């Protein structure tokens, strides 16, 4: 019977061609974050710029929330059938929205053509045409039985939506005052436009 015996190997096991070569000591791995001071300043400036942009966008959002609320109310009015009450509700919405942006002295006393001229001059481009002006102005004196055409109603809703979206915010009653940085390219004493 044969027994198994282990025979010790006296030579190192592996590739015999690399027998006398020792391993090279590798340097420490490079750090991920740059350690140069200039990069720290770049990151600080970038963080400050991102903070400025975030604050500016937040201020814009806070000061223009009334637009979203007005558009939601207009959407609710649009769901109704075209009637004298819905046209009157659009007129009330326009007056309320403009009172939020402009002073009461500018808006409260205006009616008729003067009211629509004010709305059109405050928008970037004239929004309300003669048909919508006539419809809104005559809605106070129309009977409930008088019909309003769908094309007039759609034009009024479209023009009102356009005015709410595009009129400039003059900032009469801002929740937060807008931030403006000084312009370094202006001459001393010169004001930024």
Number of C-alpha atoms within 10 A of each C-alpha: 2 4 5 5 6 6 6 6 7 6 8 8 8 8 7 9 7 8 11 6 7 7 5 6 6 6 6 6 6 7 7 6 8 10 9 8 8 10 12 13 11 11 11 12 12 12 12 12 12 12 12 14 12 12 14 16 13 14 17 18 14 14 19 17 11 15 20 13 12 19 17 12 14 20 13 11 18 16 9 10 13 17 19 22 15 19 25 17 16 20 19 12 19 18 16 14 16 21 17 17 20 17 14 11 9 12 19 14 9 14 12 12 13 12 17 21 17 16 21 17 12 19 19 12 13 15 22 20 13 9 12 21 17 12 19 19 19 15 20 13 9 13 11 11 8 10 11 16 10 11 9 14 19 14 15 23 19 13 17 22 18 16 22 20 15 15 19 12 18 11 16 12 14 16 13 13 14 14 11 8 7 9 10 7 8 10 9 7 6 9 9 11 3
